[in-house]
């Protein structure tokens, strides 16, 4: 832990990036005092190692230091997706090889989702989030086995959460949610309150807005399309809800949270 706190200054930024369908990606050069890490969550990317172009997919971790460039070569058939982590660092020594790997496929999606949730919802102290993210990536890059254990909820609550994630673009009623979860509405409210400390209504809204924030930060899709994909049929309602929860309109949030925004103060 002491080595990490000496190495790291802070987590400057985090974002989700989806390479465009035409596979035309512009690489970004890393400035001094920055370490940028890309965790591939899907698709394929080409990267030179030992003077040879290799293909890398889900679970690859790229550790970039000052003067180096981010990944950018991909294909229209399988454009890559990644989580981008930008850290301020005190030293120039890379702790692991530039190309390393998540220890096992299991846990990548959960980790990526958890990180984005924590970052965009701002529910964890940023210094703690910085150490958690960096140490987890470092552990997997160096590990020989094992993966983080998932948080376990009752089966009915798991069904409810999964249903919300799979139907985020629809109008989800608590009645339908209870039926899908195979429990009564009072039981559903009790589970959400006991395990998540929130009502089903507010949880659904929070997940819709979280998906919207993630898409705004990681894609170039029009705001109206994002609103529809996140369950908001009325654009005015989306803007009002988004501003109320995020403190700014969607277009400003997008500009502030671009994934490769290295100049952030």
GIGIPE-V646857 format. One record per helix or strand of 2 or more residues. SS is the DSSP state (H for helix, E for strand). FROM is the first residue (numbers start at 1). LEN is the number of residues. Records with the same first field share a line. If there is no record, write none. Layout:
SS: FROM-LEN + FROM-LEN
This chain:
H: 2-6 + 108-14 + 126-17 + 155-12 + 174-8 + 185-12 + 200-19 + 223-7 + 235-12 + 250-7
E: 8-11 + 34-9 + 45-5 + 52-5 + 60-5 + 81-9 + 99-3
